[in-house]
Every structure is written in structure tokens, then in C-alpha cells.
Amino acid sequence: MSEPQVFDRIRDEIAKHDVLLFMKGTPVFPQCGFSAAVVDVLSQLGVKFHGVNILIDQELRQGIKDFSQWPTIPQLYVKGEFVGGCDIVREMFETGELEQLLKEKGVVSASVA
């Protein structure tokens, strides 16, 4: 069975951006509370990230769920690694694990955040 073509688009986006958030809406105008929560976490950590609005592309909306085998949006990727959805990101932020991951990946410096 061949992979859906949308997987190539997803891989390309993940490869192009160190921190990538597949989300509903945009970083400036999130269109769901979960996406807004992840944007808030990344903003608090001072992380530059790229947002992909899955609401404007139904193929991408389903494709990212199939690609990650994760049923919900938003989905955060850091340096090509799937981190998780809103609940995981919030929990990792609260425990300091997300900041540590970002430092280990070289996305934020040890003196930031």
C-alpha cells in the first residue's frame, strides 16, 4: 500500500522548520482553544515557530492525523520529532520538560526562557 501524497508535504514542512505547529488557525489568530494554548506556551518560552493552518486544507487536516497517528490538532514538532498535542505540551511546559527539550535541540539557549 502506498503512502498518501500529503505525507510528502508534511515531511517537507517538518524538514523546513525547527519548531512547527500544525494548528487550527494561525499563530496570530488561533481558531481553537487548544491551538491557542500551545501558541501561548511557545510564546512564553520565547520560541520562534512556524504554524500551519490545517483548517484551510482538508487533505492536510486528515493527513497530519494519519502521518503522526495522533488523533487531535494541534501537533507540535521540534527538529523533526513529534512532541505531542496540547495536553502533552502543557504538561511538559509545567514540569520544565519542554524547555529542556528545546534547549537540548538547540532551539532556545540555556539563558532564554
PyMOL commands that set and color helices and strands:
alter all, ss='L'
color gray80, all
select helices_A, chain A and resi 6-16+33-44+54-56+58-68+86-95+97-104
alter helices_A, ss='H'
color red, helices_A
select strands_A, chain A and resi 19-23+50-53+75-78+81-84
alter strands_A, ss='S'
color yellow, strands_A
deselect
rebuild
show_as cartoon
